[in-house]
């Protein structure tokens, strides 16, 4: 019998990349992370990717959850929680610790651990400490699993507003006036810490913004208009982080710009403007996520201003050695200069968030944005960056 008459075995289809979407976490931004995960899960192309949703409860337990994005939205002004999805949790999830083995394991008391298969890439959509700050990124580096977004150092710098500003300044980016109150300083010499704040006010006036140094989504931030509100603002910030950042108010227009990693390097989106919310003292958590104060996309800027803020956004991305994505936030002062306020290495990624809206206006849809981020992560290997 000739070879062409032999029965042909069916051609094996290539395995689709397996994506673990990790969300929730121990930070005060747990709920927004769940909302973001719901949007990402809904956008993932199931013909291109296998999906493994992993939720981290508010006490830090890793759990296998149902693939149910419709249950992960803000309802009645309340954000969802991994803990609220208790009936969908099937057991504890353990990532590999051997870079040669990417198999995820499900473990349950009294049962033999069950292999869930290999993971090719992780899409972490955790915000704040224990997720956005380099801790999860370090775990994934040890596991040898590629992941979306910045590495350990860039994530840590991007989470700590003090060191972020120090890096920006060292690269020649203009930052606003601020002082930092560290935990030991507050515990040992609180009067000296208050004098630092008084000096900042004496030079730049009221109002000031008192912030947790390592938090996001405007959680724990207070706009202080006069001396009587300072102590309460400091207590609120310390409730979220023992390290406090106190900033002088920047007068000007609030401008944001998205940065996305393409094959040929990072590019900036069209910028957006955040107008002052009518019902809020500033663009706080409620204005962002509950009342959904709309931004203006694209921002009404001149061509020169738009080009400049896009250039500065990419410069900030490169200064911190970021990867994947960043949202860069600026103020455009009355003098026409841009002052960078901060970057977010894992920015809000819900359908109403400004980062995807800016890229949609730039010609990149939400689903394409998710795909580009995953492809960029798959192109990279873990290791020193």
C-alpha positions, 0 to 999 in steps of 0.5 A: 500500500502506498503511503498516500493510501494510508489513513491520515490522523486528524490534524491536531489543533493548536492549544489556545492560550490559557488566561487566568484573570486574577481579581479582588484582593485585600486592598480597599479597592477590592470592589472596583477590581471585581467590576473590572474583572467582570468587564475583562471576562466579558470582553475576552474572545473565547475562540482565542483564549481559554479563561480561568477566573481566580478571585482573591477574597478580602482576607486574601484567600485565592478561590476558583470562581464561576465565569459570571461577568453579569454578576460583577457590576455595581448594583444599588450604588454598591460594588461587588465582592469576591466574598459575595460570590461565595456560592460560586467558590469551589476551593482554594487555588495555588499557583505554581512555584516552579518556573518549569511547571505552569500548572495551577492546582485546586486544593480543598481540605480532605481532598487530593489536590486537583490539577486545573491545567497550565496557565500561559498568561495572567491578567491581574486586575487588582488595584492597590496594595497586594496586587498593583504594588509589585507583590503579585508581580513578584509572585508571578516572576517566581512562578515563571508565568507571564502577566499583563502590565508592569514588572515588580519595580515599576509597579512598586514605584507606581503605587507609592506616590512619594517615590513616583514623584521622586522618579518623575522629578529626576527625569525632569518632569514637573511635579506639584508641591508636597510633603510626606509623613512617614509612619515613624515620623508620625509616631515619634514626632507628630508635632514636627510632622504638623509643622511640615504641613503648616510650612506647605500651607504657609507657602501655597495656601489652602486647600490641601489634599491629604492622601494615603501614599499607597492607595488608589481610586481616590479612597482615603483622600480628603480635600482640607479647606481650613485647619479644623479639618486637618486632624480628621483628614490625617486619621482617614488617610492613616486608616488606609496607609500609615504613610501620608502624602500631603499635596498643595492644591494645583489650580488648573484643568485635570487632563488624563492620557492613556499609554499602551504598549504596541509592537514598536513601543509605547504610544499615547491615546488622545487625552481626556479632560475631567471637569470638576464634578458638580456634586462633589468637592473633587473627583473622588471615589463616588464621582468616579464610580458611583455617579460616573461623572463623565470625562470629555474625550477628546479633551478640548486642547490645542494641537500643540497641547495635545501633542505635549501631554501625549509626549509627557505621558510616554515619558512618564511611562518610560521614566518608571520603566512601565510595561503594558499600560499606564494612565497618566494624570496631569494638571494644565495650569493657567501658565500653560504648563503641564504638571504630572500628578501621578500614573496608574500602572493598572488603571481603572478598566471598567467600561466607564473608566477613562483609560478604555474610553480614551483608547476607544476614541483613539480607535482601539475598542475595549476587546481589542485593548484586552487582546493587545495587552495579553499579546504584549504579555505573551511576547515577554518572558518573566525575569529581570526587567 
